[in-house]
Structures are given as C-alpha cells and as structure tokens.
Amino acid sequence: MAKIVSKARALRLEYAARLGRNVTVEEAGTAMGIHRKRLTALELGSFDELSNRELIAFCEFYSRVLERPINIEDLLRYDPNNRRATMTEAQ
C-alpha cells in the first residue's frame, strides 16, 4: 500500500536556519495553532488522518516565515510503495 511521506521537518529546519537558531516543535506548533504532539506525528509521518485546518495552518505559517509560497506538495510526498495515510475535513 501507499504512504504519504511528510517533509514537515525539513521546512522547520529551513526556518531554524533562516533564524540562525533552533526552532522547537513546540514553538512551531504554538505559532501554527497545532499541538506539538500532532506536529511531531506530522514530522515523523506517523499520522492516519490530516485535517484541512492543519494543512492550511501549516502552509500559511511556513509561507509567511519562509517568505515564499508553501503548498501541500512542499509538505507531503506520495510514496506508492508504503502504507496509506488519509486526509479528512476539519470538524
């Protein structure tokens, strides 16, 4: 089965490099309005569902701080040789 591979950690590290300091998962999650445990799961690719609200918050935050458009393709990559993850609407 397929898997959605997250590139979220790479974006956080790019942001940290831009600032010249470490950016913790907690700091980034707070700025996005996403709980740090949820952001960690996203960075590790260990999620079964991902809401539209989370996707929007993530893309808006990194678009702003990296000063370039960030879209879903910058966050997630489809790997057809692994397990599958799904996306659901935010409640």
MARKOL-115074 format. One line per field, with one value per residue (C-alpha): residue number from 1; x, y, z. Coordinates in nm, 4 decimals. Example, Ala and Ser with C-alpha at 12.3 -4.5 7.8 and 13.67 -1.06 7.14 Angstrom:
<nodes>
n	[1,2] $
east	[1.2300,1.3670] $
north	[-0.4500,-0.1060] $
up	[0.7800,0.7140] $
</nodes>
This chain:
<nodes>
n	[1,2,3,4,5,6,7,8,9,10,11,12,13,14,15,16,17,18,19,20,21,22,23,24,25,26,27,28,29,30,31,32,33,34,35,36,37,38,39,40,41,42,43,44,45,46,47,48,49,50,51,52,53,54,55,56,57,58,59,60,61,62,63,64,65,66,67,68,69,70,71,72,73,74,75,76,77,78,79,80,81,82,83,84,85,86,87,88,89,90,91] $
east	[0.0000,0.0989,0.2183,0.2151,0.5682,0.5971,0.8549,0.7464,1.0661,1.2750,1.0648,1.1054,1.4814,1.4867,1.3060,1.5578,1.8479,1.6905,1.6642,2.0097,1.8773,1.6895,1.3115,1.1433,0.8378,0.6549,0.7469,0.6428,0.3258,0.2214,0.2721,0.0573,-0.2083,-0.1223,-0.0420,0.3254,0.2372,0.0348,0.3145,0.5652,0.3420,0.3223,0.7005,0.7567,0.4913,0.3102,-0.0426,-0.3507,-0.5510,-0.4701,-0.7361,-0.7708,-0.7343,-0.3942,-0.2807,-0.3883,-0.2256,0.0974,0.1136,0.0163,0.2750,0.5674,0.4650,0.4835,0.8072,0.9979,0.8684,0.7732,0.4604,0.4346,0.1712,0.0719,0.3365,0.6009,0.4650,0.3712,0.5019,0.3214,0.5200,0.3336,0.5444,0.4394,0.1309,-0.1511,-0.2478,-0.5782,-0.6890,-1.0169,-1.2141,-1.1693,-1.4715] $
north	[0.0000,0.3627,0.6115,0.9882,1.0974,1.4195,1.6857,1.8974,1.8557,1.9850,2.3029,2.3576,2.3123,2.5562,2.8087,2.7490,2.8039,3.1290,3.2467,3.1172,2.9280,2.6125,2.6151,2.3543,2.1557,2.3239,2.6731,2.5994,2.4197,2.7056,2.9559,2.7382,2.6553,2.2847,2.0807,1.9784,1.6071,1.6413,1.8329,1.5673,1.2985,1.5022,1.5472,1.1752,1.0754,0.8743,1.0021,0.8308,1.1445,1.5073,1.7774,2.0635,2.3028,2.1523,2.1693,2.5311,2.6331,2.4626,2.6117,2.9619,2.9640,2.8462,3.0669,3.3660,3.2859,3.1490,3.4316,3.2004,3.0075,2.6713,2.4320,2.0741,1.9402,2.1124,1.9326,1.5851,1.3389,1.0273,0.7032,0.4268,0.1518,0.2036,0.2238,0.4692,0.7837,0.9663,1.3278,1.4343,1.7551,1.9597,1.9485] $
up	[0.0000,-0.0444,0.2156,0.2386,0.3333,0.5312,0.4521,0.7511,0.9493,0.6593,0.6496,1.0248,0.9917,0.6987,0.9187,1.2013,0.9609,0.8442,1.2070,1.2993,1.5992,1.6912,1.6433,1.8607,1.7596,2.0462,1.9236,1.5650,1.6739,1.9011,1.6194,1.3892,1.6455,1.6197,1.9320,1.9493,1.9649,1.6474,1.4748,1.5831,1.4322,1.1120,1.1004,1.1590,0.9068,1.1731,1.1153,0.9755,0.9052,0.8440,0.8572,0.6134,0.9085,0.9917,0.6296,0.5964,0.9265,0.8280,0.4780,0.5949,0.8735,0.6619,0.3676,0.5990,0.7842,0.4830,0.2639,-0.0220,-0.1113,0.0649,-0.0639,0.0030,-0.2356,-0.0208,0.2851,0.1654,-0.0918,-0.2154,-0.1832,-0.3703,-0.2093,0.1520,0.3776,0.3144,0.5081,0.4609,0.4846,0.6449,0.6714,0.9888,1.2166] $
</nodes>
